Amino acid sequence: MRVKIVCVGGGPAGLYLAILLKLRDPSHDLTVHERDAEGSTYGWGVTYWRGLLDQLHAHDPETARAIEASSVRWSEGVAHVRDLTTRQPGDEGHGIGRHRLLRILAERARSLGVRLEFESLITPDDLPAADLLVAADGVHSALRTRHTDHFGTRIDTGRNRYTWLGTTKVFDAFTFAFVETDHGWIWCYGYGYGPEASTCVVECAPETWTGLGLDTAPEPDGLVLLEKLFADVLDGHPLIGRPSAQAPWLNFRTVTNRTWHRGNLVLIGDAAHTTHYSIGAGTTLALEDAIALSGALHERPTLPQALTRYEQRRKQALLTLQSAAGHSARWYEDLPRYIHLPPQQMFALLGQRHSPLLPHVPPRLYYRIDRAAGRLEAMRRFKRWLGPKLARTAQARAPRE
């Protein structure tokens, strides 16, 4: 049966959903509207892990091969603290330029007969007629905002400030650098996404941000200061800001929604949920949303049943990651608790920052427990039992808005 589907937003979620739906049924009438010009996307590189690549190969091998061929990979993490460096093996990670990823998805969608309408602004007041309307319009989703009360949208703003930059320094591992200043610590995460460039996310506490003058400095002056602070890890390479950046320093916004659909309107990607950038899962979750929504539309006989099934699946899948992202963000907000540990211990707890147990145990004791748990199955079971229990207790005591 021919179905008319409109996606509002030409990011990874909207484009990949259009691809999967066309693959399932070429007769579908599919249009993706993107308000910006083609190729004008923000951002540098995005990260993903082997598990996502396996899913892409299972659902559309052609797209998966193109993404894999355009990605760089690493299998180590490096932490620089003052003049000390620790390198550890880790899971295989991948980086790809956001421009390149969107170009791959757009070309594949076009080849399947999807209409792509760039510089096409769709507002809640002029929605096109469609059997299914997909809100893939990001964290500031206008379609979601119009019906905030129905969706039960909640937005929690993080304490720390961060800025998303590029650099010509090519990191060969996922790199962390922590620098102490007279106004507190400032740090960056760096990872490659191509043969000539990397992403560099800089973060610090608000008092450090204002103490260094980053709150008032023009962006070029701010970049010069950051280049000096991270000179050792950048090896003389420049940092690059976004052209015409309106708000180069941000507070991360964690978006959750009580429900993800209203009539024939459904939320996907950042419009439905966000997870803190420090776990590197945003693009993966957007593509997994597309996979789940495509599957639910194929499996369920009616649209309400399909949208309900999609929401149930994704909310369940997100529980662990949302918890991990929240604990990861908190780890960085509590950095003084960990930064003075011996480098090996500090790096080990950096790798454990997703743990719900870590905030409730003295860091040195946690490190010893974690080392013991690696050797004793009984200790691993104890950690798995105690962590969620403490997290639930802390959540129950937390003040509500």
Stockholm file with secondary structure:
# STOCKHOLM 1.0

chainA/1-401         MRVKIVCVGGGPAGLYLAILLKLRDPSHDLTVHERDAEGSTYGWGVTYWRGLLDQLHAHDPETARAIEASSVRWSEGVAHVRDLTTRQPGDEGHGIGRHRLLRILAERARSLGVRLEFESLITPDDLPAADLLVAADGVHSALRTRHTDHFGTRIDTGRNRYTWLGTTKVFDAFTFAFVETDHGWIWCYGYGYGPEASTCVVECAPETWTGLGLDTAPEPDGLVLLEKLFADVLDGHPLIGRPSAQAPWLNFRTVTNRTWHRGNLVLIGDAAHTTHYSIGAGTTLALEDAIALSGALHERPTLPQALTRYEQRRKQALLTLQSAAGHSARWYEDLPRYIHLPPQQMFALLGQRHSPLLPHVPPRLYYRIDRAAGRLEAMRRFKRWLGPKLARTAQARAPRE
#=GR chainA/1-401 SS CCCEEEEECCSHHHHHHHHHHHHHCTTCEEEEEESSCTTCCCCSEEEEEHHHHHHHHHHCHHHHHHHHHTCEEEEEEEEEETTEEEEEEEEEEEEEEHHHHHHHHHHHHHHTTCEEEESCCCCTTSCCCCSEEEECCCTTCHHHHHTHHHHTCEEEEEEEEEEEEEESCCCSSEEEEEEEETTEEEEEEEEEEETTEEEEEEEECHHHHHHTTTTTSCHHHHHHHHHHHTHHHHTTCCEECCTTCSCSSEEEEEEECSCSEETTEEECGGGTCCCCGGGCCHHHHHHHHHHHHHHHHHHCSSHHHHHHHHHHHHHHHHHHHHHHHHHHHHHHHTGGGTTTSCHHHHHHHHHTTTCSSGGGSCHHHHHHHHHHHTTCHHHHHHHHHHHHHHHHHHHHHSCCC
#=GC SS_cons         CCCEEEEECCSHHHHHHHHHHHHHCTTCEEEEEESSCTTCCCCSEEEEEHHHHHHHHHHCHHHHHHHHHTCEEEEEEEEEETTEEEEEEEEEEEEEEHHHHHHHHHHHHHHTTCEEEESCCCCTTSCCCCSEEEECCCTTCHHHHHTHHHHTCEEEEEEEEEEEEEESCCCSSEEEEEEEETTEEEEEEEEEEETTEEEEEEEECHHHHHHTTTTTSCHHHHHHHHHHHTHHHHTTCCEECCTTCSCSSEEEEEEECSCSEETTEEECGGGTCCCCGGGCCHHHHHHHHHHHHHHHHHHCSSHHHHHHHHHHHHHHHHHHHHHHHHHHHHHHHTGGGTTTSCHHHHHHHHHTTTCSSGGGSCHHHHHHHHHHHTTCHHHHHHHHHHHHHHHHHHHHHSCCC
//
